[in-house]
Amino acid sequence: MSSTPNVFDVSGVTPDGAAWLASAGTARCGTRTLWGERQDAPVGLPCGVVFDVVSVPAIFGRRMLDRLWEEGPGSGPVAEYRGRMLLFAAVGTAQRLPALLTWEEWGAHGSRTDGVPPLLCHGAGDEVTVPAPAGPARADAAPLARWLVAPDTRRPWLPGPEVLLWAAVRAARAAVRISIFPPADRGANVYDVSRRR
């Protein structure tokens, strides 16, 4: 178990955080009005204006988030929507990160990241559904979307493509044991000397 304190704020978005999110939309007043009437309503917001979003499967995203908080600089706002984790990133990340992933041979057959999930990058021209500022209206309702790290300021720090690449590579290495040795012959006596003290 990690000794890292619980840094994930799932209590909801602050008024400053809601203002930051609403500033991404073309109808800022409409977003604020909707949330004023229904604080539990998710809303679609455009990317590439105030933030980009990197979407990954929830389990792998949690590994990335753990790396960011335990070994790195932390994260910006993070949401979960329909089994995917949405990592809010600096504008331009969606354009730059795919090139960095290609350079890293991300997911290429036979590479060290073979079998890891693709990272979906949403930037200018894309829209993502973000959770409501408040949690679900009923405590027993399972939220379709929820905040793992809620926005709390009008100018949250957002990681860039290099930081997210670092977190993805670290998470992939933690998830996949990499060996430089070929599989052992089943009939041979094999001794693991790496555990020798």
C-alpha positions in Angstrom: 0.0 0.0 0.0 1.3 3.4 -0.9 2.2 6.0 1.8 1.0 8.7 -0.6 -1.8 10.7 0.9 -5.1 10.7 -0.9 -4.6 13.6 -3.3 -7.7 12.9 -5.5 -10.4 15.4 -4.9 -13.7 13.8 -5.7 -15.8 16.2 -3.7 -16.7 18.4 -6.7 -15.7 21.4 -8.7 -15.2 24.7 -7.0 -16.9 27.9 -8.4 -13.5 28.9 -9.9 -13.0 25.5 -11.4 -16.5 25.6 -12.9 -15.7 29.1 -14.4 -12.5 27.7 -15.9 -14.5 24.8 -17.5 -17.2 27.1 -18.8 -14.6 29.3 -20.4 -13.8 26.5 -22.8 -17.3 26.6 -24.3 -18.5 29.0 -27.0 -21.8 29.4 -25.0 -20.2 30.2 -21.6 -23.4 31.7 -20.2 -25.3 28.6 -21.5 -23.0 26.2 -19.6 -23.2 28.2 -16.4 -27.0 28.5 -16.8 -27.3 24.7 -17.2 -25.1 24.0 -14.2 -27.1 26.7 -12.2 -30.3 24.7 -12.9 -28.8 21.2 -12.8 -25.4 20.9 -11.1 -25.5 17.2 -11.7 -25.6 17.4 -15.5 -22.6 16.4 -17.6 -21.9 18.8 -20.5 -19.9 18.6 -23.8 -17.1 21.1 -24.0 -14.7 21.8 -26.9 -11.0 21.0 -26.6 -8.2 23.0 -28.0 -9.3 26.4 -26.5 -8.6 26.1 -22.7 -7.4 22.5 -22.5 -6.8 19.3 -24.5 -7.8 15.9 -23.2 -6.0 12.6 -23.4 -8.4 9.6 -23.0 -7.2 6.2 -21.8 -8.9 3.1 -20.5 -9.6 3.6 -16.8 -7.2 0.9 -15.4 -4.3 2.1 -17.4 -5.2 5.7 -16.7 -5.1 5.0 -13.0 -1.6 3.6 -13.4 -0.6 6.8 -15.2 -2.2 8.9 -12.5 -0.4 7.0 -9.8 2.9 7.7 -11.6 2.1 11.3 -12.0 1.4 11.8 -8.3 3.9 9.4 -6.7 6.9 10.1 -8.9 6.1 13.2 -11.0 4.7 16.6 -10.9 1.1 15.7 -10.2 -1.8 16.2 -12.6 -4.2 18.7 -13.8 -8.0 17.9 -13.6 -8.9 14.3 -14.2 -12.3 12.8 -14.9 -13.7 9.4 -15.5 -16.4 8.9 -18.2 -17.8 5.5 -19.4 -14.8 3.4 -18.4 -12.2 5.9 -19.7 -10.0 8.3 -17.8 -9.8 11.8 -19.2 -6.5 13.6 -18.4 -6.8 17.3 -19.0 -3.7 18.6 -20.6 -2.1 21.8 -22.0 -3.5 23.1 -25.3 -1.4 21.6 -28.1 -0.8 18.2 -26.3 -3.3 16.4 -28.7 -1.2 17.6 -31.7 2.2 16.8 -30.2 1.7 13.6 -28.1 0.9 11.2 -31.1 4.3 12.1 -32.6 6.1 11.4 -29.3 4.2 8.1 -29.0 5.2 7.1 -32.5 8.9 7.9 -31.6 8.5 5.8 -28.5 7.1 3.0 -30.8 3.9 3.0 -28.6 2.0 -0.3 -29.0 4.1 -1.4 -32.0 4.3 -5.2 -32.4 7.5 -6.5 -30.8 8.3 -3.3 -28.9 8.5 -2.9 -25.2 5.0 -1.2 -25.2 3.4 -4.0 -27.3 -0.1 -4.7 -26.0 -0.6 -1.4 -24.1 -3.7 0.5 -24.9 -3.8 3.4 -27.3 -4.0 6.9 -26.0 -6.7 9.0 -27.6 -5.9 12.7 -28.0 -8.6 15.3 -28.2 -7.6 18.8 -29.3 -8.9 21.6 -31.6 -12.1 20.5 -33.3 -12.9 17.8 -30.8 -15.4 17.8 -27.9 -15.5 15.8 -24.7 -18.2 15.2 -22.1 -17.1 16.5 -18.7 -18.7 15.6 -15.4 -21.0 18.0 -13.7 -19.6 20.3 -11.0 -21.5 18.4 -8.3 -21.8 14.7 -7.9 -25.0 12.8 -8.7 -28.2 14.1 -7.1 -28.9 10.8 -5.3 -26.2 9.2 -3.2 -27.1 5.7 -4.5 -26.9 6.8 -8.2 -23.9 5.5 -10.1 -22.4 8.5 -11.9 -21.9 8.2 -15.7 -19.1 10.7 -15.3 -17.2 11.8 -12.2 -14.2 13.9 -11.2 -11.1 12.1 -9.8 -9.2 15.4 -9.5 -11.6 18.2 -9.7 -10.7 21.6 -11.1 -10.4 24.1 -8.3 -8.9 27.3 -9.8 -9.4 29.5 -12.8 -5.9 28.6 -14.1 -5.1 25.0 -13.2 -1.7 23.6 -14.0 -2.0 21.3 -17.0 0.6 18.7 -18.0 2.1 18.9 -21.5 2.8 16.0 -23.9 6.3 15.2 -22.5 4.9 14.7 -19.0 2.0 12.5 -20.2 4.4 10.5 -22.4 6.7 10.0 -19.3 3.7 8.8 -17.2 2.4 6.5 -19.9 5.8 4.8 -20.4 6.3 4.4 -16.7 2.8 2.9 -16.3 3.4 0.6 -19.2 6.7 -0.6 -17.7 5.0 -1.2 -14.4 2.2 -3.2 -16.1 4.4 -5.3 -18.4 7.4 -7.2 -17.0 10.2 -6.7 -19.5 12.8 -9.5 -19.8 15.9 -9.5 -21.8 16.1 -13.3 -21.6 14.1 -15.7 -23.8 11.6 -18.0 -22.2 13.2 -20.9 -20.3 13.2 -24.5 -21.7 10.5 -26.2 -19.6 12.6 -29.3 -19.2 15.7 -27.5 -18.0 16.6 -26.7 -14.4 16.4 -22.9 -14.2 17.6 -20.9 -11.2 16.7 -17.3 -10.7 19.9 -15.7 -9.5 18.4 -12.2 -9.6 16.8 -12.9 -6.2 20.1 -13.9 -4.6 21.1 -11.7 -1.6 
